Amino acid sequence: MLFPDSAIPADLISDYLITADGSALLRPVKTFEHNDKESIDNRINDYEKFIQRHPGIELFIFNVNLVEMTPYHPNSGLTATADNGQSLNYFLRNKPTGLNFENLEINDFNDHLEKFFPSDHHWNIHGALEEYYKIYKMLSDAYSNLGPPAEIMSIKKLEGVDFLGAYARGSLYPIKPDAFEAAIYELPEFKIFYENQEIALGKKAEYFNGDFSSDKYTNHYREFYGRGTRSLLYQFRNNERNLLIIASSHALCIQDLRASHFNKTLVVDYRSSLLKEYSIDQIMEDYKMDAVLILAQPNITYMSDEFKFYP
């Protein structure tokens, strides 16, 4: 190999990298500089303002850690200003009192590969289930009547589903497709509403029956779990509490598991026009929300210039 990099550009157009052994695509190392501290400080101030304005509301944050922000990115040692966990540590040292925070740990590069698709930015079922149990523990520490965590009966590999994710679609690098696995579990009866209309989300039953597109670059993550929308309302009637989840597309995976512990759960994509048309205070009042969970990657959870409660 001509260069010392453990990951090199996958093409001449995108910013995606391919590991030296050709097994995984990923983004370049994230840096941590002075203006990033300012973004984190702004996010902390935003959280403090929400906590002050809603003293009876629990605020939960789940951060989807990314390998490019850790010391375990293959090229982290080649970048002088690499984040290497500095931004997260800065936030944790300064986060406001009253903020419930949990993080998806990445312990080394192999750990990243076990929790995320090698060709996509989304976590796979293993990363998502680790998140579910961590969120359940965080929520159950605050609320005593959430019931037990859902029982995962098995994890099933969907035969014939060869997944080429966003990195593969963006670079067209001829990487080996990812296996696509799904969790098997049962939940109490529930309904999903989109703009007051009951809907069926995703094509899980079709996939389990072998009915799915064979097109090479089908976005199986989106097809299986469902497309992100402005907002979705889950109705379980499990207890009297209602939960607002503000999330990125990571939340599409096993979204019903999180919602199963509440009466109503409103899931809003952080890019949704709903958050631009209505203030967070109005949404909390209109939907009678008792708790808020932000579930997303670092550019949303703790160093966001894209989403704030109070822009």
RARA-V81124 format. One record per residue. N is the residue number from 1. RES is the residue in three letters. SS is DSSP state (a for helix, b for strand, c for the rest). PSI is psi as a letter, one per 20 degrees, with the letter a starting at -180 (NA if undefined). OMEGA is omega in whole degrees, 0 to 359 (* if undefined). Layout:
BEGIN
[[N;RES;SS;PSI;OMEGA] [N;RES;SS;PSI;OMEGA]]
END
This chain:
BEGIN
[[1;MET;c;p;186] [2;LEU;c;h;186] [3;PHE;c;q;182] [4;PRO;c;i;183] [5;ASP;c;p;175] [6;SER;c;i;175] [7;ALA;b;p;184] [8;ILE;b;r;180] [9;PRO;b;p;181] [10;ALA;c;i;180] [11;ASP;c;a;183] [12;LEU;c;j;185] [13;ILE;c;g;183] [14;SER;c;r;176] [15;ASP;c;j;181] [16;TYR;b;q;177] [17;LEU;b;q;173] [18;ILE;b;p;178] [19;THR;b;q;185] [20;ALA;c;h;179] [21;ASP;c;j;176] [22;GLY;c;j;187] [23;SER;c;i;185] [24;ALA;c;q;173] [25;LEU;b;q;180] [26;LEU;b;r;178] [27;ARG;b;r;178] [28;PRO;c;r;176] [29;VAL;c;p;172] [30;LYS;c;q;178] [31;THR;b;r;177] [32;PHE;c;o;185] [33;GLU;c;a;189] [34;HIS;a;g;182] [35;ASN;a;h;176] [36;ASP;a;h;176] [37;LYS;a;h;179] [38;GLU;a;g;178] [39;SER;a;g;179] [40;ILE;a;g;178] [41;ASP;a;g;178] [42;ASN;a;h;179] [43;ARG;a;g;178] [44;ILE;a;g;178] [45;ASN;a;h;179] [46;ASP;a;g;178] [47;TYR;a;g;179] [48;GLU;a;g;179] [49;LYS;a;g;179] [50;PHE;a;g;181] [51;ILE;a;h;179] [52;GLN;a;h;183] [53;ARG;a;i;182] [54;HIS;c;m;186] [55;PRO;c;h;181] [56;GLY;c;j;184] [57;ILE;c;p;176] [58;GLU;b;p;178] [59;LEU;b;p;182] [60;PHE;b;p;177] [61;ILE;b;p;170] [62;PHE;b;o;183] [63;ASN;b;p;175] [64;VAL;b;n;183] [65;ASN;c;q;183] [66;LEU;c;p;185] [67;VAL;a;h;181] [68;GLU;a;i;177] [69;MET;a;j;182] [70;THR;c;r;175] [71;PRO;c;i;189] [72;TYR;c;j;172] [73;HIS;c;p;183] [74;PRO;c;h;183] [75;ASN;c;j;185] [76;SER;a;h;181] [77;GLY;a;i;181] [78;LEU;a;i;184] [79;THR;c;o;186] [80;ALA;c;h;183] [81;THR;c;k;180] [82;ALA;b;q;180] [83;ASP;c;g;178] [84;ASN;c;k;179] [85;GLY;c;j;183] [86;GLN;a;g;183] [87;SER;a;g;179] [88;LEU;a;g;180] [89;ASN;a;h;178] [90;TYR;a;g;179] [91;PHE;a;g;183] [92;LEU;a;h;178] [93;ARG;a;h;188] [94;ASN;a;j;184] [95;LYS;c;q;185] [96;PRO;c;q;173] [97;THR;c;p;180] [98;GLY;c;i;178] [99;LEU;b;p;177] [100;ASN;b;o;187] [101;PHE;b;p;174] [102;GLU;b;q;190] [103;ASN;b;q;171] [104;LEU;c;o;183] [105;GLU;c;q;169] [106;ILE;c;o;188] [107;ASN;c;h;174] [108;ASP;c;r;185] [109;PHE;a;h;178] [110;ASN;a;h;176] [111;ASP;a;g;174] [112;HIS;a;g;182] [113;LEU;a;h;178] [114;GLU;a;h;187] [115;LYS;a;i;182] [116;PHE;b;q;174] [117;PHE;c;p;179] [118;PRO;c;i;181] [119;SER;c;j;187] [120;ASP;c;r;180] [121;HIS;c;i;182] [122;HIS;c;q;172] [123;TRP;b;q;174] [124;ASN;c;a;185] [125;ILE;a;h;181] [126;HIS;a;g;176] [127;GLY;a;g;182] [128;ALA;a;h;179] [129;LEU;a;h;174] [130;GLU;a;g;177] [131;GLU;a;g;183] [132;TYR;a;g;182] [133;TYR;a;h;177] [134;LYS;a;g;178] [135;ILE;a;g;178] [136;TYR;a;g;180] [137;LYS;a;g;180] [138;MET;a;g;180] [139;LEU;a;g;183] [140;SER;a;h;174] [141;ASP;a;h;180] [142;ALA;a;h;184] [143;TYR;c;p;186] [144;SER;c;i;188] [145;ASN;c;k;182] [146;LEU;c;i;184] [147;GLY;c;r;181] [148;PRO;c;r;174] [149;PRO;c;q;179] [150;ALA;c;q;177] [151;GLU;c;p;177] [152;ILE;c;o;185] [153;MET;c;h;178] [154;SER;b;r;171] [155;ILE;b;p;188] [156;LYS;b;p;173] [157;LYS;b;p;181] [158;LEU;b;o;183] [159;GLU;b;p;178] [160;GLY;b;i;179] [161;VAL;b;n;178] [162;ASP;b;o;189] [163;PHE;b;o;171] [164;LEU;c;o;189] [165;GLY;c;a;187] [166;ALA;a;h;179] [167;TYR;a;h;178] [168;ALA;a;g;180] [169;ARG;a;h;182] [170;GLY;a;h;183] [171;SER;a;h;186] [172;LEU;c;k;176] [173;TYR;c;p;185] [174;PRO;c;m;180] [175;ILE;c;q;176] [176;LYS;c;p;180] [177;PRO;c;q;178] [178;ASP;b;q;168] [179;ALA;b;q;179] [180;PHE;b;o;181] [181;GLU;b;q;180] [182;ALA;b;q;177] [183;ALA;b;p;177] [184;ILE;b;p;181] [185;TYR;c;r;177] [186;GLU;c;q;180] [187;LEU;c;q;172] [188;PRO;c;r;180] [189;GLU;c;p;179] [190;PHE;c;r;178] [191;LYS;b;q;177] [192;ILE;b;p;181] [193;PHE;b;p;172] [194;TYR;b;o;183] [195;GLU;c;l;175] [196;ASN;c;j;177] [197;GLN;b;p;178] [198;GLU;b;p;182] [199;ILE;b;r;167] [200;ALA;c;p;186] [201;LEU;c;p;177] [202;GLY;c;r;184] [203;LYS;c;l;183] [204;LYS;a;g;182] [205;ALA;a;g;179] [206;GLU;a;g;180] [207;TYR;a;g;179] [208;PHE;a;h;178] [209;ASN;c;j;178] [210;GLY;c;j;182] [211;ASP;c;n;180] [212;PHE;c;r;183] [213;SER;c;q;177] [214;SER;c;j;178] [215;ASP;c;p;189] [216;LYS;c;g;186] [217;TYR;c;k;174] [218;THR;c;p;177] [219;ASN;c;n;185] [220;HIS;a;h;177] [221;TYR;a;g;181] [222;ARG;a;g;181] [223;GLU;a;g;183] [224;PHE;a;g;186] [225;TYR;a;h;180] [226;GLY;c;q;181] [227;ARG;c;q;174] [228;GLY;c;q;181] [229;THR;c;r;177] [230;ARG;c;g;177] [231;SER;b;q;176] [232;LEU;b;q;178] [233;LEU;b;p;176] [234;TYR;b;p;178] [235;GLN;b;o;179] [236;PHE;c;h;184] [237;ARG;c;l;180] [238;ASN;c;h;175] [239;ASN;c;a;186] [240;GLU;c;i;184] [241;ARG;c;q;177] [242;ASN;b;q;185] [243;LEU;b;p;171] [244;LEU;b;p;175] [245;ILE;b;p;172] [246;ILE;b;p;195] [247;ALA;b;r;168] [248;SER;c;a;184] [249;SER;a;i;174] [250;HIS;a;h;186] [251;ALA;a;i;179] [252;LEU;a;h;181] [253;CYS;c;p;181] [254;ILE;c;k;181] [255;GLN;a;h;182] [256;ASP;a;h;178] [257;LEU;a;g;180] [258;ARG;a;g;183] [259;ALA;a;h;188] [260;SER;c;i;183] [261;HIS;c;j;183] [262;PHE;c;r;176] [263;ASN;c;f;175] [264;LYS;b;p;176] [265;THR;b;o;176] [266;LEU;b;o;180] [267;VAL;b;p;183] [268;VAL;b;p;174] [269;ASP;b;p;185] [270;TYR;c;i;179] [271;ARG;c;i;187] [272;SER;c;q;176] [273;SER;c;i;178] [274;LEU;a;h;181] [275;LEU;a;i;175] [276;LYS;a;h;182] [277;GLU;a;h;184] [278;TYR;c;q;176] [279;SER;c;q;177] [280;ILE;a;h;179] [281;ASP;a;h;180] [282;GLN;a;g;178] [283;ILE;a;g;179] [284;MET;a;g;181] [285;GLU;a;g;184] [286;ASP;a;h;183] [287;TYR;c;j;178] [288;LYS;c;l;183] [289;MET;c;q;180] [290;ASP;c;i;182] [291;ALA;b;q;178] [292;VAL;b;p;175] [293;LEU;b;p;171] [294;ILE;b;p;184] [295;LEU;b;o;184] [296;ALA;b;a;179] [297;GLN;b;r;188] [298;PRO;a;h;182] [299;ASN;a;i;175] [300;ILE;a;g;190] [301;THR;a;g;185] [302;TYR;c;i;176] [303;MET;c;l;190] [304;SER;c;p;164] [305;ASP;c;i;182] [306;GLU;c;h;182] [307;PHE;c;p;172] [308;LYS;c;q;174] [309;PHE;c;g;184] [310;TYR;c;n;183] [311;PRO;c;NA;*]]
END
